[in-house]
Amino acid sequence: MKWPSGVLLDTLRDAFAEILKGWRCALLEFGGEPDHVHLLVEIHPALNVSTLINNLKTASARRARNRFTEHLKPFYWKPYFWHRAYYVGSVGGATLETVRRYVESQGTKEKPRKGKQPA
């Protein structure tokens, strides 16, 4: 069975945007690969970032599991969807545009892994 990565990424993007809106935040950019996603988010300054990330992971995993139950069952038989680790950085000004372009470019082309030559 072929992995519906494009459909799954679209579902996750929509879920993150909706969840963030409920927290008075905004999803500025979203990009993904088959094994991870990148989000560029404008966060309300009063929020605890770790609480927000935990909610994003929990709610998006629930939505993905509900929509893709049969497809995900062989891959995600353990009670988690996302790895517990995450990275958060803060940017503004010209750096924001650099990060925006990076996130936007995720998933657009195959990138060779370190130490491997392109086929």
The 8 nearest C-alpha neighbors of each residue, nearest first, counted from 0:
[[1, 2, 70, 3, 71, 69, 73, 4],
 [2, 0, 3, 4, 70, 5, 71, 6],
 [1, 3, 4, 0, 70, 5, 7, 33],
 [4, 2, 6, 5, 7, 1, 8, 70],
 [3, 5, 7, 2, 6, 8, 33, 32],
 [6, 4, 8, 7, 3, 9, 10, 2],
 [5, 7, 9, 3, 8, 4, 10, 11],
 [6, 8, 4, 10, 9, 5, 3, 11],
 [9, 7, 11, 5, 10, 6, 4, 12],
 [10, 8, 6, 12, 7, 11, 5, 13],
 [11, 9, 7, 13, 8, 12, 14, 6],
 [10, 12, 14, 8, 13, 9, 15, 7],
 [13, 11, 9, 15, 14, 10, 8, 16],
 [12, 14, 16, 10, 11, 15, 17, 9],
 [15, 13, 11, 17, 12, 16, 59, 18],
 [14, 16, 18, 12, 17, 13, 19, 11],
 [17, 15, 13, 19, 26, 14, 18, 20],
 [18, 16, 20, 14, 19, 15, 13, 21],
 [17, 19, 15, 21, 20, 16, 14, 22],
 [20, 18, 24, 22, 16, 21, 17, 25],
 [19, 21, 23, 17, 24, 22, 18, 25],
 [20, 22, 18, 19, 23, 17, 24, 16],
 [21, 23, 19, 20, 24, 18, 43, 51],
 [24, 22, 20, 21, 43, 19, 25, 42],
 [25, 23, 42, 19, 20, 22, 43, 41],
 [26, 24, 41, 40, 19, 20, 27, 16],
 [25, 27, 40, 16, 28, 39, 41, 19],
 [28, 26, 39, 40, 25, 41, 29, 38],
 [29, 27, 39, 26, 38, 103, 102, 99],
 [28, 30, 38, 37, 102, 103, 12, 39],
 [31, 29, 105, 37, 102, 103, 36, 106],
 [30, 32, 36, 105, 106, 35, 37, 8],
 [31, 33, 106, 35, 34, 36, 105, 30],
 [32, 34, 35, 4, 31, 106, 36, 8],
 [33, 35, 32, 36, 31, 4, 81, 8],
 [36, 34, 32, 31, 33, 37, 81, 30],
 [37, 35, 31, 30, 32, 38, 34, 29],
 [38, 36, 30, 29, 102, 31, 39, 35],
 [39, 37, 29, 28, 40, 36, 30, 102],
 [38, 40, 28, 27, 26, 29, 99, 37],
 [41, 39, 26, 27, 25, 42, 38, 24],
 [40, 42, 25, 24, 26, 27, 43, 39],
 [43, 41, 24, 40, 44, 25, 46, 23],
 [42, 44, 24, 45, 46, 23, 41, 22],
 [45, 43, 46, 42, 47, 41, 48, 24],
 [44, 46, 43, 47, 42, 48, 23, 22],
 [47, 45, 44, 43, 48, 51, 42, 50],
 [46, 48, 50, 49, 51, 45, 44, 52],
 [49, 47, 51, 50, 46, 52, 42, 87],
 [48, 50, 52, 51, 47, 53, 54, 46],
 [51, 49, 53, 48, 47, 52, 54, 46],
 [50, 52, 48, 54, 49, 53, 55, 47],
 [53, 51, 55, 49, 54, 50, 56, 48],
 [52, 54, 50, 56, 51, 55, 49, 57],
 [53, 55, 51, 57, 52, 56, 58, 50],
 [56, 54, 52, 58, 53, 57, 59, 51],
 [57, 55, 53, 59, 54, 58, 60, 52],
 [56, 58, 54, 60, 55, 59, 53, 61],
 [57, 59, 61, 55, 60, 56, 54, 62],
 [58, 60, 62, 56, 61, 57, 55, 14],
 [61, 59, 63, 57, 62, 58, 80, 56],
 [60, 62, 58, 64, 59, 63, 65, 57],
 [61, 63, 59, 65, 60, 64, 66, 58],
 [62, 64, 60, 66, 65, 61, 67, 59],
 [63, 65, 68, 61, 67, 62, 66, 60],
 [66, 64, 62, 68, 63, 67, 61, 60],
 [65, 67, 63, 64, 68, 62, 61, 10],
 [68, 66, 64, 70, 69, 65, 63, 71],
 [69, 67, 64, 71, 65, 70, 66, 72],
 [70, 68, 72, 71, 67, 73, 64, 66],
 [69, 71, 67, 68, 72, 73, 2, 74],
 [72, 70, 74, 68, 69, 73, 75, 67],
 [71, 73, 69, 75, 74, 70, 76, 68],
 [74, 72, 71, 75, 76, 70, 69, 68],
 [75, 73, 71, 72, 76, 70, 77, 80],
 [76, 74, 77, 72, 71, 73, 80, 79],
 [75, 77, 72, 74, 73, 78, 71, 79],
 [76, 78, 75, 79, 80, 74, 72, 73],
 [79, 77, 76, 80, 75, 81, 60, 64],
 [80, 78, 77, 81, 75, 82, 60, 76],
 [79, 81, 60, 75, 82, 78, 77, 56],
 [82, 80, 79, 83, 56, 60, 84, 57],
 [81, 83, 84, 80, 79, 85, 56, 35],
 [82, 84, 81, 85, 53, 56, 79, 80],
 [85, 83, 82, 86, 81, 52, 87, 53],
 [86, 84, 83, 87, 82, 52, 81, 49],
 [85, 87, 88, 84, 37, 52, 38, 89],
 [88, 86, 85, 89, 48, 52, 49, 38],
 [89, 87, 90, 86, 39, 98, 85, 40],
 [88, 90, 87, 91, 95, 94, 40, 41],
 [91, 89, 95, 94, 88, 92, 98, 93],
 [90, 92, 95, 94, 93, 89, 96, 98],
 [91, 93, 95, 94, 90, 96, 97, 98],
 [94, 92, 95, 96, 91, 97, 90, 98],
 [95, 93, 97, 96, 92, 91, 90, 98],
 [94, 96, 91, 98, 93, 92, 97, 90],
 [95, 97, 99, 94, 93, 98, 100, 92],
 [98, 96, 94, 100, 99, 95, 101, 93],
 [97, 99, 101, 95, 96, 100, 102, 94],
 [98, 100, 96, 102, 97, 101, 103, 95],
 [101, 99, 103, 97, 98, 102, 104, 96],
 [102, 100, 98, 104, 103, 99, 97, 105],
 [103, 101, 30, 99, 104, 105, 100, 37],
 [102, 104, 100, 101, 30, 105, 99, 28],
 [103, 105, 101, 102, 107, 100, 106, 30],
 [106, 104, 30, 31, 102, 107, 103, 32],
 [105, 107, 32, 31, 108, 104, 30, 109],
 [106, 108, 104, 105, 109, 103, 30, 32],
 [109, 107, 106, 110, 105, 104, 32, 111],
 [108, 110, 111, 107, 106, 117, 112, 105],
 [109, 111, 108, 112, 117, 106, 107, 113],
 [112, 110, 117, 115, 113, 109, 116, 114],
 [113, 111, 115, 114, 110, 116, 117, 109],
 [114, 112, 115, 111, 116, 110, 117, 109],
 [113, 115, 112, 116, 111, 117, 110, 118],
 [116, 114, 112, 113, 111, 117, 118, 110],
 [115, 117, 118, 111, 114, 112, 113, 110],
 [118, 116, 111, 115, 110, 112, 109, 114],
 [117, 116, 111, 115, 109, 110, 112, 114]]
